[in-house]
Amino acid sequence: MNYTCTRDNSISISASKAILAGISPDGGLFLPEEFPKVSLDDISKMRSMTYPERAAYIICLFLTDFTNDELKAYTAAAYSKSRFGEIPAPVIDIGGESILELFHGPTSAFKDFALQLLPYLLTASAKKQGINDKIAILVATSGDTGKAALEGFADVDGTGICVFYPYGGTSEIQRLQMTTQQGKNVLVTAVKGNFDDAQSGVKAIFTDKAYTDELKEMGIRLSSANSINWGRLVPQVAYYFSAYCDMANAGAVKFGDEINIAVPTGNFGNILAAWYAKQIGTPLGTLFCASNENRVLTDFINTGSYDISNREFVLTPSPSMDILVSSNVERQLFELTGRNAEAIATWMEELKANKSFTVDAETLSKLQADFKSDSVDSETCLNTIKEVLDKHNYLIDPHTAVAYKVAERLHGENPVLIASTAHWAKFGENVYRALHSIAPGQPLPESVAELSGCALNDLIASEANSHNIPKGLAELDSLPIRFKDVIEGNTSAIEEAVLDFLK
């Protein structure tokens, strides 16, 4: 199976080349030339497999220049008990609702499923291509991707990783996770502005030929660990197959019947992975795209206009969704237009130049056939955390709360699977607000505001009887902060920071 590009479908390269490059030189995104198909009989066989076996089964269908034995070894190592516990992606029933817990990895967020595996895929891809250059991984993050990528690539031979996050735009725990990261090959830098500034700056580097040529002369080539990299996206397809198997095994759905899925959505990668799972054979119905107050995706799905020209960027209790430019929408539109690369290139240029574009009626109709979307304001998000705890004795994070509320509104006849993308303890301040009915933006009580992130989590755990704080979060207060730099949120400042680090 070869890979083509959203802006030039004459491109045809192997999976290992696509993973190694991360993004096309024209700014387009790689994706398979065709999709494999999985039958119900195939899914039935997966029901008795372990999670690493299920993941390898699905990923093998896409990454055909890797052997089955290679991928089985990679998934066994990436999703080991020491990293993810007994069951990496359990489906939990709370009062008849199915919750897919995606936070059992080392950084307590769903990004671990891709970013514990990606180092194996990337280093193996380099070997397959006969490349001995150092690989520099560039990452823009709204909070979770950065730490997951750092954890995956720290001290991996032949790599360096540079992470850029919005200054003041993450939770305190997310910031501590990144700035205390150990490893000789890591750089973490805050940028002034929001996630879109960081993401735009990082993406622009890949199309700066003079800069990339300078790095090549130094024996360095760039790649990405954001979901613009196909190697980041394909591991996420696997957990939707796994979740369906678990729901069928538990009797939450009759095997072969459809389920709907609700996903808290920022960069559109996680919900796109669900759409890919549907295309290749998982019995999925409607995909619920759950937005916070930065509701650009909800407006786009409901109207066909992607418009950020006069849209206020809002800092919400769910910071990993505080995104206005969702990169993976490009892949989705490529598929819905019948792989019309010219249309995609035009729309992406319009978005860059005018900060808006509008799709044609046929594309909008296809989009709305698979997706429904709604948004949740910050107050409702926090209220939902309290409602779920009171009703089900189950504590969720703000992102899961957004998905839960949207699923409640849009439910339909099918059973619904709600993607829980992070552990609540990554967002303790806002979880505390939720449990004590303190509105977003209002100050916390002085005695609470003085607590460190870990101490605040301990207080919440005691109050909510939820004593399952992961070790990696509980120990943050004892770790030294290594990275304190704050730079301008533009391409030149990011390029300078990367170059200084790599030198």
TORNUBA-308213 format. One line per 8 residues: number of its first residue (from 1); for each residue x, y, z of C-alpha. Coordinates in nm, 3 decimals, always signed. Each point is the difference from the previous one (the first is absolute). Example, Ala and Ser with C-alpha at 12.3 -4.5 7.8 and 13.67 -1.06 7.14 Angstrom:
<nodes>
1 = +1.230 -0.450 +0.780 | +0.137 +0.344 -0.066
</nodes>
This chain:
<nodes>
1 = +0.000 +0.000 +0.000 | +0.141 +0.334 -0.106 | -0.087 +0.349 +0.119 | -0.114 +0.307 -0.188 | -0.037 +0.365 +0.099 | -0.305 +0.217 +0.062 | +0.133 +0.279 -0.224 | +0.162 -0.210 -0.272
9 = -0.146 -0.345 -0.062 | +0.263 -0.082 -0.259 | +0.233 -0.068 +0.293 | +0.044 -0.369 +0.085 | +0.246 -0.098 +0.273 | +0.040 -0.286 +0.247 | -0.128 +0.008 +0.356 | +0.350 +0.027 +0.142
17 = +0.076 +0.301 -0.221 | -0.327 +0.166 +0.102 | +0.067 -0.057 +0.370 | +0.356 +0.124 -0.031 | -0.100 +0.318 -0.184 | -0.295 +0.076 +0.228 | -0.143 +0.259 -0.241 | +0.030 +0.053 -0.375
25 = +0.233 +0.278 -0.124 | -0.306 +0.180 -0.142 | -0.162 +0.007 +0.343 | -0.244 -0.279 -0.079 | -0.064 -0.305 +0.216 | +0.069 -0.362 -0.087 | -0.268 -0.269 +0.005 | -0.049 -0.344 -0.157
33 = -0.064 -0.026 -0.374 | -0.279 -0.242 +0.087 | -0.153 -0.140 +0.315 | +0.015 -0.362 +0.113 | -0.322 -0.180 +0.087 | -0.071 -0.194 +0.318 | -0.294 -0.240 +0.010 | -0.221 -0.084 +0.298
41 = +0.171 -0.340 +0.004 | +0.335 +0.179 +0.038 | -0.136 +0.211 +0.286 | -0.145 -0.312 +0.160 | +0.350 -0.151 +0.007 | +0.128 +0.315 +0.170 | -0.244 -0.043 +0.289 | +0.226 -0.258 +0.168
49 = +0.325 +0.190 -0.063 | +0.194 +0.215 +0.244 | +0.019 +0.373 -0.068 | +0.355 -0.015 -0.147 | -0.113 -0.283 -0.229 | -0.306 +0.196 -0.116 | +0.213 +0.307 -0.065 | +0.255 -0.194 -0.204
57 = -0.281 -0.166 -0.199 | -0.142 +0.336 -0.110 | +0.327 +0.189 -0.045 | +0.140 -0.280 -0.218 | -0.275 +0.071 -0.253 | +0.127 +0.355 -0.048 | +0.378 -0.028 +0.042 | +0.074 -0.271 -0.252
65 = +0.372 +0.063 -0.028 | +0.030 -0.115 +0.363 | -0.025 -0.373 +0.068 | -0.267 -0.145 +0.229 | +0.271 -0.117 +0.237 | +0.150 +0.350 +0.017 | -0.331 +0.162 +0.083 | -0.093 -0.266 +0.253
73 = +0.330 +0.062 +0.175 | -0.051 +0.378 -0.007 | -0.355 -0.011 +0.137 | +0.097 -0.251 +0.270 | +0.276 +0.236 +0.116 | -0.197 +0.324 -0.039 | -0.312 -0.127 +0.180 | +0.172 -0.209 +0.264
81 = -0.143 -0.044 +0.351 | +0.279 +0.216 +0.141 | -0.117 +0.291 -0.218 | -0.378 -0.050 -0.026 | -0.101 -0.244 +0.270 | -0.200 -0.319 -0.047 | -0.252 +0.144 -0.248 | +0.131 +0.297 -0.202
89 = -0.337 +0.126 -0.128 | -0.282 -0.132 +0.221 | -0.366 +0.073 -0.070 | -0.181 +0.090 +0.323 | -0.376 -0.005 +0.045 | -0.144 +0.284 +0.207 | -0.375 -0.019 +0.026 | -0.043 -0.143 -0.348
97 = +0.249 +0.236 -0.165 | +0.325 -0.146 -0.137 | +0.318 +0.195 +0.074 | +0.319 -0.083 -0.192 | +0.279 +0.079 +0.246 | +0.298 +0.113 -0.205 | +0.208 +0.136 +0.288 | +0.179 -0.306 +0.139
105 = +0.329 +0.071 -0.179 | +0.310 +0.159 +0.153 | -0.117 +0.363 -0.048 | -0.369 -0.062 +0.083 | -0.140 +0.111 -0.338 | -0.118 -0.166 -0.320 | +0.304 +0.126 -0.190 | +0.203 -0.277 +0.166
113 = -0.154 -0.259 -0.231 | +0.169 +0.158 -0.297 | +0.306 +0.150 +0.161 | +0.121 -0.309 +0.181 | -0.008 -0.181 -0.336 | +0.126 +0.276 -0.231 | +0.368 -0.016 +0.110 | +0.008 -0.366 -0.110
121 = -0.163 +0.083 -0.332 | +0.218 +0.303 -0.065 | +0.337 -0.157 +0.079 | -0.093 -0.314 -0.196 | -0.110 +0.218 -0.293 | +0.340 +0.170 -0.005 | +0.173 -0.338 -0.015 | -0.228 -0.119 -0.279
129 = +0.089 +0.312 -0.200 | +0.372 -0.035 +0.072 | +0.009 +0.334 +0.178 | +0.263 +0.065 +0.263 | -0.078 +0.369 +0.058 | -0.114 +0.116 +0.340 | -0.379 +0.043 +0.005 | -0.129 +0.318 +0.161
137 = -0.360 -0.030 +0.116 | -0.192 +0.330 +0.008 | -0.319 +0.017 +0.205 | -0.258 +0.269 +0.062 | -0.223 -0.087 +0.293 | -0.308 +0.125 +0.178 | +0.110 -0.207 +0.298 | -0.025 -0.378 -0.035
145 = +0.190 -0.071 -0.323 | +0.313 +0.173 +0.128 | +0.049 -0.212 +0.309 | -0.097 -0.321 -0.178 | +0.251 +0.070 -0.278 | +0.272 +0.092 +0.250 | -0.062 -0.319 +0.194 | +0.012 -0.208 -0.315
153 = +0.316 +0.151 -0.152 | +0.207 +0.089 +0.308 | +0.351 -0.144 -0.046 | -0.096 -0.196 -0.312 | +0.323 -0.036 -0.197 | +0.027 +0.204 -0.316 | -0.282 +0.239 +0.087 | -0.054 +0.340 +0.155
161 = -0.339 +0.141 +0.094 | -0.110 +0.364 +0.024 | -0.339 +0.079 +0.156 | -0.173 +0.339 -0.015 | -0.305 +0.079 +0.215 | -0.211 +0.316 +0.046 | +0.117 +0.204 +0.299 | -0.286 +0.004 +0.251
169 = -0.211 -0.223 -0.225 | +0.037 -0.337 +0.174 | -0.099 -0.129 +0.340 | +0.260 +0.031 +0.275 | +0.046 -0.378 +0.010 | +0.050 -0.013 -0.378 | +0.262 +0.275 +0.024 | +0.183 -0.179 +0.280
177 = -0.007 -0.327 -0.190 | +0.183 +0.162 -0.290 | +0.238 +0.236 +0.176 | +0.130 -0.270 +0.237 | +0.065 -0.249 -0.281 | +0.326 -0.191 +0.030 | +0.217 -0.100 -0.295 | +0.307 +0.127 -0.182
185 = -0.175 +0.042 -0.334 | -0.302 +0.210 +0.103 | -0.092 +0.368 -0.022 | -0.318 +0.160 +0.138 | -0.082 +0.363 -0.076 | -0.304 +0.218 +0.069 | -0.119 +0.232 -0.276 | -0.192 +0.323 +0.036
193 = -0.344 -0.045 -0.151 | -0.229 -0.300 -0.029 | +0.029 -0.353 -0.135 | -0.079 +0.112 -0.355 | +0.301 +0.233 +0.009 | +0.224 -0.286 +0.111 | -0.147 -0.242 -0.254 | +0.025 +0.248 -0.290
201 = +0.359 +0.079 +0.090 | +0.101 -0.364 +0.016 | -0.181 -0.101 -0.321 | +0.161 +0.290 -0.189 | +0.346 -0.136 +0.081 | -0.065 -0.314 -0.204 | -0.060 +0.206 -0.316 | +0.298 +0.234 +0.054
209 = +0.242 -0.153 -0.250 | +0.298 +0.217 +0.090 | -0.037 -0.094 +0.367 | -0.049 -0.371 -0.061 | +0.296 -0.001 -0.241 | +0.216 +0.158 +0.272 | -0.100 -0.277 +0.237 | +0.072 -0.266 -0.260
217 = +0.354 +0.137 -0.032 | +0.030 -0.055 +0.375 | -0.115 -0.363 -0.043 | -0.347 +0.071 +0.142 | -0.343 -0.058 -0.150 | -0.334 +0.110 +0.141 | -0.304 -0.204 +0.090 | -0.312 +0.061 +0.205
225 = -0.175 -0.167 +0.292 | -0.320 +0.199 -0.043 | -0.298 -0.171 -0.158 | +0.102 +0.149 -0.333 | +0.233 -0.306 -0.005 | -0.183 -0.311 -0.122 | +0.206 -0.207 +0.246 | -0.169 +0.199 +0.278
233 = -0.349 -0.057 -0.134 | -0.014 -0.368 -0.095 | +0.054 -0.138 +0.355 | -0.313 +0.190 +0.106 | -0.212 -0.188 -0.254 | +0.077 -0.321 +0.189 | -0.158 +0.098 +0.331 | -0.340 +0.054 -0.159
241 = +0.007 -0.357 -0.130 | +0.109 -0.117 +0.344 | -0.277 +0.195 +0.172 | -0.263 -0.150 -0.228 | +0.127 -0.349 +0.082 | -0.016 +0.076 +0.372 | -0.351 +0.143 -0.023 | -0.116 -0.308 -0.189
249 = +0.170 -0.230 +0.251 | -0.172 +0.184 +0.287 | -0.341 -0.006 -0.169 | -0.012 +0.379 -0.033 | -0.069 -0.046 -0.373 | -0.121 -0.297 -0.200 | +0.293 -0.110 -0.214 | -0.043 +0.143 -0.348
257 = -0.227 +0.285 +0.109 | +0.121 +0.358 -0.019 | +0.117 +0.226 +0.280 | +0.035 +0.378 -0.005 | +0.316 +0.166 +0.129 | +0.043 +0.332 +0.181 | +0.347 +0.154 -0.014 | +0.124 +0.325 +0.162
265 = +0.160 +0.158 -0.303 | +0.282 +0.249 -0.049 | +0.233 -0.078 -0.290 | -0.249 -0.250 -0.149 | +0.244 -0.292 +0.012 | -0.177 -0.215 +0.260 | -0.342 +0.021 -0.163 | +0.155 -0.045 -0.345
273 = +0.151 -0.327 +0.127 | -0.355 -0.109 +0.090 | -0.115 +0.091 -0.353 | +0.281 -0.209 -0.148 | -0.101 -0.289 +0.227 | -0.352 +0.032 -0.138 | +0.119 +0.004 -0.362 | +0.199 -0.321 +0.033
281 = -0.266 -0.199 +0.178 | -0.081 +0.086 +0.363 | -0.380 +0.016 +0.043 | -0.016 +0.368 +0.086 | -0.295 +0.231 -0.056 | +0.015 +0.374 +0.065 | +0.313 +0.169 +0.130 | -0.072 +0.277 +0.250
289 = +0.257 +0.279 -0.026 | -0.002 +0.168 +0.341 | +0.134 +0.356 +0.018 | +0.056 +0.242 +0.286 | -0.057 +0.375 -0.033 | +0.254 +0.008 -0.282 | -0.273 -0.149 -0.216 | +0.154 +0.042 -0.344
297 = -0.050 -0.370 -0.077 | -0.362 +0.001 +0.113 | -0.076 +0.298 -0.221 | +0.187 -0.159 -0.290 | -0.186 -0.332 +0.020 | -0.333 +0.176 +0.037 | +0.049 +0.263 -0.274 | +0.288 -0.101 -0.229
305 = +0.188 +0.324 +0.073 | +0.334 -0.020 +0.179 | +0.042 +0.358 +0.120 | +0.249 +0.127 +0.256 | +0.019 +0.353 -0.139 | -0.199 +0.169 +0.277 | -0.002 -0.275 +0.259 | +0.117 +0.062 +0.354
313 = +0.244 -0.256 +0.137 | -0.125 -0.112 +0.342 | +0.205 -0.157 +0.279 | -0.225 -0.272 +0.140 | +0.011 -0.270 +0.271 | +0.080 -0.247 -0.282 | +0.326 +0.151 -0.135 | +0.096 -0.288 -0.229
321 = -0.301 +0.099 -0.212 | +0.083 +0.371 -0.008 | +0.077 -0.011 -0.371 | -0.134 +0.195 -0.296 | +0.198 -0.154 -0.288 | -0.058 -0.376 +0.008 | +0.260 -0.155 -0.229 | -0.169 -0.335 -0.062
329 = -0.310 +0.159 -0.151 | +0.215 +0.009 -0.314 | +0.021 -0.380 -0.011 | -0.373 -0.032 +0.061 | -0.089 +0.238 -0.282 | +0.239 -0.178 -0.237 | -0.203 -0.316 +0.049 | -0.342 +0.166 -0.017
337 = +0.082 +0.181 -0.328 | +0.097 -0.324 -0.173 | +0.367 +0.079 +0.060 | -0.010 +0.333 -0.182 | +0.348 +0.132 +0.079 | -0.059 +0.319 -0.197 | -0.304 +0.090 +0.213 | +0.193 -0.073 +0.319
345 = +0.294 +0.215 -0.103 | -0.238 +0.284 -0.088 | -0.189 -0.018 +0.330 | +0.318 -0.019 +0.206 | +0.140 +0.302 -0.184 | -0.324 +0.188 +0.065 | +0.021 -0.088 +0.369 | +0.358 +0.128 +0.012
353 = -0.072 +0.319 -0.193 | -0.356 +0.086 +0.110 | -0.037 -0.208 +0.317 | -0.308 -0.167 -0.144 | -0.129 -0.232 -0.269 | -0.334 -0.157 -0.089 | -0.045 -0.348 -0.144 | -0.246 -0.085 -0.277
361 = -0.346 -0.139 +0.074 | +0.086 -0.359 -0.097 | +0.301 -0.010 +0.233 | -0.204 +0.148 +0.284 | -0.270 -0.263 -0.053 | +0.258 -0.279 +0.023 | +0.151 +0.158 +0.312 | -0.336 +0.019 +0.172
369 = -0.081 -0.359 -0.097 | +0.277 -0.123 +0.232 | +0.031 +0.277 +0.259 | -0.219 +0.192 +0.239 | +0.143 +0.272 +0.219 | -0.083 +0.215 +0.298 | +0.195 +0.223 +0.235 | +0.006 +0.032 +0.377
377 = +0.070 +0.325 +0.182 | +0.245 +0.005 +0.289 | -0.262 +0.024 +0.273 | -0.191 -0.299 -0.138 | +0.327 -0.193 -0.030 | +0.073 +0.045 +0.371 | -0.360 -0.073 +0.098 | +0.019 -0.327 -0.194
385 = +0.301 -0.117 +0.203 | -0.203 +0.047 +0.319 | -0.310 -0.162 -0.151 | +0.189 -0.313 -0.106 | +0.170 -0.034 +0.339 | -0.327 +0.042 +0.189 | -0.191 -0.237 -0.228 | +0.259 -0.270 -0.066
393 = +0.276 +0.050 +0.261 | +0.242 +0.037 -0.292 | +0.236 +0.295 -0.040 | +0.074 +0.129 -0.352 | +0.226 +0.270 -0.139 | -0.134 +0.312 -0.179 | +0.060 -0.139 -0.351 | -0.194 -0.316 +0.077
401 = -0.272 +0.219 +0.151 | -0.039 +0.183 -0.332 | -0.037 -0.331 -0.186 | -0.239 -0.138 +0.265 | -0.234 +0.298 -0.026 | +0.001 -0.003 -0.381 | -0.071 -0.375 +0.002 | -0.290 +0.063 +0.236
409 = -0.144 +0.261 -0.237 | +0.053 -0.189 -0.327 | -0.027 -0.359 +0.124 | -0.228 -0.162 -0.261 | -0.112 -0.363 +0.004 | +0.341 -0.168 -0.012 | +0.209 -0.064 +0.312 | +0.257 +0.277 +0.042
417 = +0.370 -0.035 +0.077 | +0.149 +0.310 +0.166 | +0.372 +0.052 -0.049 | +0.160 +0.102 +0.331 | +0.323 +0.158 -0.113 | +0.177 +0.094 +0.323 | +0.013 -0.076 +0.371 | -0.179 +0.257 +0.213
425 = +0.315 +0.070 +0.205 | +0.161 +0.178 -0.298 | -0.259 +0.276 +0.047 | -0.038 +0.015 +0.377 | -0.070 +0.372 +0.027 | -0.305 -0.017 -0.224 | -0.118 -0.328 +0.149 | +0.011 +0.170 +0.341
433 = -0.204 +0.288 -0.144 | -0.252 -0.252 -0.129 | -0.039 -0.178 +0.334 | -0.039 +0.328 +0.191 | -0.213 +0.190 -0.255 | +0.263 +0.270 -0.058 | -0.062 +0.160 -0.338 | +0.274 +0.008 -0.264
441 = +0.221 +0.304 +0.050 | -0.099 +0.049 +0.362 | +0.283 -0.023 +0.256 | +0.044 -0.311 +0.208 | -0.005 +0.033 +0.379 | +0.336 +0.132 +0.116 | +0.084 -0.317 +0.192 | -0.067 -0.207 -0.312
449 = +0.177 +0.234 -0.241 | +0.317 -0.035 +0.206 | +0.010 -0.376 -0.051 | +0.232 -0.152 -0.258 | -0.157 -0.197 -0.282 | +0.074 -0.331 +0.169 | -0.128 +0.113 +0.341 | -0.318 +0.128 -0.160
457 = -0.049 -0.336 -0.168 | +0.040 -0.174 +0.334 | -0.271 +0.224 +0.144 | -0.234 -0.076 -0.291 | +0.067 -0.373 +0.029 | -0.092 +0.010 +0.368 | -0.320 +0.195 -0.061 | -0.111 -0.208 -0.298
465 = +0.121 -0.336 +0.131 | +0.200 -0.044 -0.321 | +0.343 -0.111 +0.121 | +0.141 -0.116 -0.331 | +0.242 +0.281 -0.083 | +0.266 -0.140 -0.235 | +0.354 -0.011 +0.135 | +0.131 +0.223 -0.279
473 = -0.235 +0.279 +0.109 | +0.034 -0.053 +0.375 | +0.379 +0.048 -0.006 | +0.021 +0.323 -0.200 | +0.054 +0.227 +0.300 | +0.326 -0.176 +0.081 | +0.153 +0.047 -0.347 | +0.224 +0.295 -0.097
481 = -0.121 +0.232 -0.275 | +0.247 -0.017 -0.289 | -0.159 +0.224 -0.264 | -0.103 +0.361 +0.060 | +0.047 +0.180 -0.333 | -0.285 +0.198 -0.159 | +0.036 +0.115 -0.362 | -0.210 +0.181 -0.257
489 = -0.262 -0.216 -0.171 | +0.127 +0.035 -0.356 | +0.192 -0.220 -0.242 | +0.330 +0.188 +0.017 | +0.016 -0.016 +0.380 | -0.088 -0.370 -0.003 | +0.256 -0.069 -0.274 | +0.269 +0.177 +0.204
497 = -0.086 -0.199 +0.312 | +0.013 -0.329 -0.192 | +0.328 +0.085 -0.170 | +0.168 +0.106 +0.327 | -0.111 -0.326 +0.162 | +0.112 -0.221 -0.286 | +0.339 +0.170 -0.023
</nodes>
